[in-house]
């Protein structure tokens, strides 16, 4: 298995997202991860882009749990604040019944 390189903030964000699913993490596959440094005049952080794939007959329900009210969630990340998080683009239904979708987030150093 190949592991995608991930920052501490990205790994903590991923754990927070997966915990919302309320299922074993092997049901949700992280297919892509990209992180870029980000800064403004007063803040420093990272912009994260994650793509996921959920398999199984209850993929719609799991997708809803992960993404429902996502912009209102207060994630707990060590020394980081999630300033922005959202689903980008519509979810895609694959031939095997799985769902693919993406999440973007901005974390800033606390």
Helices and strands as residue ranges (DSSP letters): H 8-19, G 25-27, E 28-39, E 44-54, H 59-67, G 70-72, E 80-93, E 99-109
